Amino acid sequence: MKKINITIIGAGSAQFSAGIIRDLCISDDLEGAHVTLMDIDEKRLDMVELFAKKIVKELGRDVTFTKTLDREKALEGADFVLNTVQVGGHSYPLDMIAIAEKHGYYRDYTLVDASQLIFHLGLAQDVERICPDAWLIQSGNPVFEGCTLIHRLTKAKILGLCHGHYGYLELARKIGLDPEHVTAQMSGFNHWIFMTDFRYKGENAYPLLDKWIEVKGPDYWANFKPSFSDVQLSYAACEQYRLFGLMPIGDTPRILGWWYNDSLESKKRGFGHIGGFDSYEGWDIYLEGLNKNLKKIEEAATDDSRKATDIFPPVKTHEQIVPIMESLVFDKERVYQVNIPNKGGIVKGFPEDLVIECPGVVNGSGIKGIVQPELPRRIFAGAMIPFWQKAESIITAVADHDKNMLFLHLLGNHNTRSFAQAEACFDEIWNHPRNDFMREWFR
């Protein structure tokens, strides 16, 4: 059995790391894997290591661990590098949002992505230098922009993964379809995908969706009291379906519909009584859930009377990371939803150096995207090109160390009403003490 080395960068993200470790422990193929846990938060790193060793012991599996604060050391000998880093933790975007809101950018963190992209690129350059044969699996956002930047400026083998595409299963359940008999295809950019094919028992299921919207939709929206993350059949999602002609999937409705994000009232109209994931209340619920899970993991790691498997039962999940490793290492051909360079024109109309989201065949020879149906002209012109343009502006800014391009990126924001407004917002964010990292890059 081949032994593989897996490095998790940002392993202090306990919920992500614990889930990956659990999935590794129930994979017979990856028995004997070694996992290097790396983070700059030593306390969180220690806790994740304790949890990891405990769950491995409970399940009687042969998976070993080391931990380090040194990124370069963590990359030595890696076959897979998983990046889940949020620069500055969850408090950093909140600080930047607070500044942006003072200047009329409601719940907007346009410039936060610059710091993320700088980090992503630096990590990819280290991977290229230290472990050039490793797969760099990008889970930290922004996946679309980050993977595109990495693909253009390095030779790292980049793969972006996200679970937003599973929104089609949520949709199916809500309209009364058995998910076991549902298939779907989606393509576009990460967090910006449309369902190009939707079938139930082999037959086109879009008419079933249309009937649900016509008959049950009005009552559903009138009494819509969703969880903070329930967007797939929100009024906003269904209205975007009406406008564009294909259903937006996963996080797409909350990001595509910028016109639902200019105020709390707009958010409530589109996403229900609390305004969805991106409202203050929605974000607080999200962080509260993360903190609760972190506390459970910490208790299971440090309390001998608690079992790690009580929190993360040894049950296979929908997460694709571990199965993709199995396919690549042991030549187990399967189809996954992936974010990869558009080589060969997988999605027509986009350049080959752009990373797109699509189904892909994964086996021992690598990852090959499945050519997708051409997106309708209305979606291409009305949704894809505007998002692509926005992405290109921040990718170009980071790639060229171009401060003026970064400012132009803010000027292109839908919340910008004047040059003076954008300039004041930019200057305050630029000079914030937490942005030393960004200023150094763009100087």
C-alpha positions in Angstrom: 0.0 0.0 0.0 1.4 3.4 -1.0 2.0 5.8 1.9 1.1 9.4 1.2 2.0 12.7 2.9 -0.7 15.2 3.4 -0.1 18.8 4.7 -2.9 21.0 6.0 -2.0 24.7 6.0 -4.3 26.5 8.4 -4.9 23.3 10.4 -6.0 25.4 13.3 -9.3 25.7 11.4 -10.5 22.9 13.6 -13.8 22.0 12.0 -12.2 21.6 8.6 -9.2 19.7 9.9 -11.2 17.4 12.1 -13.6 16.5 9.2 -10.7 15.7 6.8 -9.0 13.6 9.5 -12.2 11.7 10.1 -12.6 11.1 6.4 -9.0 9.8 6.2 -9.7 7.4 9.0 -12.5 5.7 7.2 -10.5 5.4 4.0 -9.0 1.9 3.6 -6.9 3.2 0.7 -5.2 5.9 2.7 -4.3 3.7 5.6 -0.7 4.6 6.6 -1.0 8.3 5.6 1.0 10.9 7.4 -0.6 14.3 8.1 1.4 17.4 8.8 -0.6 20.0 10.7 0.6 23.6 10.2 -0.7 26.8 11.6 0.6 30.0 13.2 -1.8 29.6 16.2 0.1 27.2 18.4 -2.8 26.7 20.9 -5.3 25.8 18.2 -2.6 23.6 16.5 -2.0 21.6 19.7 -5.8 21.1 20.2 -6.3 19.8 16.6 -3.3 17.4 17.0 -4.8 16.0 20.3 -8.2 15.5 18.6 -6.6 13.9 15.6 -4.6 11.4 17.6 -7.6 10.6 19.7 -10.0 9.8 16.8 -7.3 7.7 15.1 -6.8 5.7 18.3 -10.6 5.2 18.8 -11.0 3.9 15.2 -7.8 1.8 15.4 -6.4 3.3 12.2 -2.8 3.7 11.0 -2.7 7.5 10.4 0.2 9.5 11.9 0.6 13.2 12.6 3.2 15.9 13.2 2.6 19.6 13.8 4.7 22.6 13.0 4.5 26.4 13.0 7.0 26.4 10.0 5.3 26.5 6.6 8.4 25.5 4.6 9.0 22.5 6.9 5.4 21.5 6.6 5.7 21.3 2.8 8.7 19.0 2.7 7.8 15.7 1.0 4.1 16.6 0.7 2.0 14.7 -1.9 -1.1 16.9 -1.2 -1.2 20.4 0.3 -4.6 21.5 1.6 -5.0 25.3 2.0 -7.9 26.4 4.3 -6.3 29.7 5.5 -8.3 32.8 6.3 -5.8 35.6 6.7 -6.4 37.3 10.1 -9.1 34.9 11.1 -12.8 35.8 11.1 -12.1 39.1 12.9 -10.2 40.6 10.0 -13.0 40.7 7.4 -15.3 42.0 10.1 -12.9 44.9 10.8 -12.7 45.7 7.1 -16.5 45.5 6.6 -17.0 48.0 9.5 -14.7 50.5 7.8 -16.4 49.9 4.4 -19.8 50.5 5.9 -18.8 53.9 7.3 -18.3 54.9 3.6 -21.5 53.5 2.2 -20.4 50.0 1.3 -23.0 47.9 3.0 -21.7 44.5 4.3 -18.9 44.8 1.7 -15.4 43.4 1.9 -14.2 44.0 -1.6 -10.6 44.6 -0.6 -10.3 41.7 1.9 -9.7 39.3 -1.0 -6.4 41.0 -1.8 -4.8 39.7 1.4 -6.2 36.3 0.7 -4.8 36.2 -2.8 -1.4 37.4 -1.7 -1.3 34.5 0.8 -2.5 32.0 -1.8 0.1 33.0 -4.3 3.0 32.9 -1.7 1.9 29.4 -0.6 1.7 28.2 -4.2 5.2 29.5 -4.9 6.5 27.6 -1.9 4.8 24.5 -3.1 6.3 24.9 -6.6 9.8 25.3 -5.0 9.6 22.7 -2.1 7.2 20.0 -3.3 6.6 20.6 -7.0 4.9 17.2 -7.6 2.3 17.8 -4.9 -1.3 18.7 -5.6 -2.3 22.0 -4.1 -6.0 21.8 -3.1 -7.5 25.2 -2.5 -10.4 25.3 -0.1 -9.8 28.8 1.3 -11.7 31.5 -0.5 -11.7 33.1 -3.0 -11.3 29.8 -4.8 -12.0 31.2 -8.3 -9.7 34.2 -8.2 -7.0 32.3 -6.1 -6.8 29.3 -8.4 -6.7 31.5 -11.5 -3.9 33.6 -10.0 -1.9 30.5 -9.0 -2.4 28.8 -12.4 -1.1 31.9 -14.2 1.9 32.7 -12.1 3.2 29.2 -11.0 3.5 25.7 -12.2 1.8 24.3 -9.1 -0.8 21.6 -9.8 -3.8 23.5 -8.6 -7.3 22.1 -7.8 -10.1 24.2 -6.2 -12.8 22.4 -4.2 -16.1 23.7 -2.7 -19.3 22.0 -1.7 -21.7 24.6 -2.9 -22.7 22.5 -5.9 -24.6 20.2 -3.5 -27.3 22.9 -3.5 -29.0 20.9 -6.3 -29.7 18.1 -3.7 -31.3 20.7 -1.3 -33.4 21.9 -4.2 -34.5 18.4 -5.1 -35.5 17.6 -1.5 -37.5 20.8 -1.1 -39.6 20.2 -4.2 -40.3 16.6 -3.2 -37.8 14.6 -5.2 -35.9 11.7 -3.9 -32.2 12.8 -4.1 -31.2 9.2 -4.9 -32.8 9.5 -8.4 -31.6 13.1 -9.1 -28.7 14.0 -11.3 -27.5 17.5 -12.2 -24.7 19.2 -14.0 -23.4 22.7 -13.2 -20.7 24.9 -14.6 -19.3 28.4 -14.3 -17.0 30.0 -11.8 -16.8 28.9 -8.1 -19.7 30.4 -6.2 -21.1 31.5 -9.6 -22.5 28.3 -11.2 -25.7 27.5 -13.1 -27.5 24.2 -13.4 -27.3 23.3 -17.0 -28.9 19.9 -16.7 -31.4 18.7 -14.0 -32.9 15.2 -14.2 -35.2 13.0 -12.1 -35.2 9.3 -13.0 -33.6 10.2 -16.3 -36.2 12.8 -17.3 -35.8 16.6 -17.5 -36.7 17.8 -14.0 -36.9 21.5 -14.8 -40.7 21.3 -15.5 -41.1 19.9 -11.9 -39.2 22.9 -10.6 -41.3 25.3 -12.6 -44.5 23.7 -11.3 -43.3 24.0 -7.7 -42.4 27.7 -8.2 -45.8 28.4 -9.7 -48.0 26.4 -7.3 -46.1 26.4 -4.0 -43.6 29.2 -4.3 -45.8 32.2 -3.3 -46.9 30.5 0.0 -43.3 29.3 0.7 -41.8 32.7 0.3 -44.7 34.4 2.3 -43.9 32.1 5.3 -40.2 31.7 4.6 -38.3 31.5 7.9 -35.1 29.8 6.7 -31.9 29.0 8.5 -29.1 31.5 7.9 -27.7 29.4 5.0 -30.9 28.3 3.3 -30.8 30.1 0.0 -31.4 27.5 -2.7 -35.2 28.1 -3.1 -35.2 31.6 -1.7 -37.2 34.3 -3.6 -33.8 35.7 -4.8 -32.7 32.4 -6.3 -36.0 31.8 -8.1 -36.2 35.3 -9.4 -32.6 34.9 -10.7 -33.8 31.7 -12.4 -36.6 33.6 -14.0 -34.2 36.4 -15.2 -31.4 34.2 -16.4 -33.2 31.0 -17.6 -31.1 28.5 -15.5 -31.1 27.9 -11.8 -28.2 29.4 -9.8 -26.8 26.8 -7.5 -25.3 26.9 -4.0 -23.8 30.2 -2.9 -24.5 31.7 -6.4 -27.9 33.3 -5.5 -26.5 35.3 -2.6 -23.5 36.5 -4.5 -25.0 36.9 -8.0 -27.9 39.1 -6.8 -25.9 42.2 -5.8 -29.2 44.1 -6.0 -30.3 42.1 -2.9 -27.3 43.2 -0.9 -27.6 47.0 -0.8 -29.6 47.0 2.5 -31.1 44.8 5.2 -34.5 45.3 3.7 -33.3 44.0 0.3 -31.7 41.0 1.9 -34.8 40.2 3.8 -36.9 40.4 0.6 -34.5 38.0 -1.2 -33.4 35.7 1.5 -36.0 35.6 4.3 -36.6 37.0 7.7 -33.0 37.5 8.9 -31.6 38.5 5.5 -29.6 35.3 4.8 -26.0 34.3 5.5 -24.6 37.8 4.7 -26.7 39.8 7.1 -25.4 40.7 10.6 -27.7 38.2 12.2 -26.9 35.5 9.7 -23.1 36.0 10.1 -23.5 35.9 13.9 -25.4 32.6 13.7 -22.6 31.2 11.5 -19.8 32.3 13.8 -21.8 31.0 16.8 -22.1 27.6 15.1 -18.3 27.6 14.4 -17.5 28.4 18.0 -19.9 25.7 19.3 -18.2 23.1 17.1 -14.8 24.4 18.1 -15.7 24.0 21.8 -17.0 20.4 21.2 -13.8 19.5 19.4 -11.7 21.0 22.2 -13.7 19.2 24.8 -13.3 15.9 22.9 -9.6 16.4 22.5 -8.9 17.2 26.2 -11.6 15.3 28.1 -10.7 11.6 28.5 -14.4 10.9 29.2 -15.5 12.2 25.8 -15.1 10.3 22.5 -14.0 12.1 19.4 -16.2 9.8 17.3 -19.3 11.1 19.2 -18.7 14.5 17.4 -17.3 13.2 14.1 -18.9 9.8 13.7 -17.0 7.5 11.3 -19.5 8.0 8.5 -18.6 8.9 4.9 -19.6 12.4 4.0 -20.1 14.3 0.7 -16.7 16.1 1.0 -14.6 15.4 -2.1 -11.1 15.9 -0.8 -10.3 12.4 0.5 -12.0 10.5 -2.4 -10.1 12.7 -4.9 -6.9 11.7 -3.2 -7.9 8.1 -3.5 -8.6 8.5 -7.2 -5.4 10.3 -8.0 -3.1 7.9 -6.0 -4.8 4.6 -6.7 -6.2 5.2 -10.2 -9.8 4.9 -9.1 -11.7 6.7 -11.8 -14.6 8.8 -10.6 -16.4 12.1 -11.5 -16.2 15.1 -9.2 -17.2 18.7 -9.2 -13.8 20.5 -9.6 -12.3 23.9 -10.2 -9.5 23.6 -12.8 -8.0 25.6 -15.6 -10.2 25.8 -18.7 -7.7 23.9 -20.9 -9.2 22.8 -24.2 -12.2 25.0 -23.7 -14.2 22.9 -21.2 -16.6 25.8 -20.9 -16.9 27.6 -24.2 -16.2 31.3 -24.3 -13.6 31.6 -21.6 -9.8 31.6 -22.0 -7.7 28.6 -21.1 -5.9 30.4 -18.3 -9.1 31.0 -16.4 -10.1 28.5 -13.7 -13.7 27.3 -14.2 -16.0 25.0 -12.2 -17.2 21.9 -13.9 -17.5 18.1 -13.6 -14.2 16.4 -14.0 -12.9 12.8 -14.4 -10.2 12.1 -11.9 -7.9 9.0 -12.1 -4.3 8.1 -11.8 -3.4 10.3 -14.8 -4.8 13.4 -13.3 -7.9 15.5 -13.7 -9.7 16.1 -17.0 -12.7 18.4 -17.2 -15.8 17.2 -19.0 -16.8 19.5 -21.8 -19.9 21.4 -20.8 -22.9 22.7 -22.8 -22.5 26.3 -23.9 -24.0 28.7 -21.4 -26.9 30.7 -22.7 -26.0 34.1 -24.2 -28.0 35.9 -21.5 -26.1 34.2 -18.7 -22.8 34.7 -20.4 -23.3 38.4 -21.1 -25.4 39.3 -18.0 -23.7 37.2 -15.3 -20.4 35.6 -16.3 -18.6 38.5 -18.0 -19.4 41.0 -15.2 -18.1 38.6 -12.5 -15.1 37.7 -14.7 -14.3 41.4 -15.1 -14.5 41.9 -11.3 -12.2 38.9 -10.7 -9.7 40.1 -13.4 -9.3 43.5 -11.7 -8.2 42.1 -8.3 -6.2 39.2 -9.9 -4.3 41.8 -12.0 -3.8 44.1 -9.0 -2.2 41.3 -7.0 -0.2 39.8 -9.9 1.3 43.2 -10.9 1.7 44.6 -7.3 -0.5 47.5 -8.7 -2.0 49.7 -6.0 -3.9 51.8 -8.7 -5.5 48.6 -10.1 -6.6 47.7 -6.6 -8.3 51.1 -6.3 -9.9 50.7 -9.7 -11.2 47.4 -8.4 -13.0 49.3 -5.6 -14.2 52.0 -8.1 -15.9 49.2 -10.0 -17.9 48.1 -7.0 -21.7 48.4 -7.3 -21.8 50.4 -4.0 -19.5 53.1 -5.3 -21.4 56.3 -5.9 -18.5 58.7 -6.3 -14.7 58.9 -6.6 -14.4 60.7 -3.3 -16.4 58.0 -1.5 -14.2 55.2 -2.9 -11.0 57.2 -2.2 -12.0 57.8 1.5 -12.9 54.1 2.0 -9.7 52.9 0.3 -7.4 55.2 2.3 -8.8 54.1 5.6 -8.6 50.4 4.8 -5.1 50.9 3.3 -3.8 52.6 6.4 -5.4 50.2 8.9 -2.7 48.5 11.1 -4.0 45.1 10.1 -3.1 45.7 6.5 0.7 45.9 6.8 0.8 42.7 4.9 -1.1 44.3 2.0 0.8 47.5 2.0 4.1 45.7 1.8 2.9 43.8 -1.3 1.7 46.8 -3.1 4.4 49.3 -2.2 
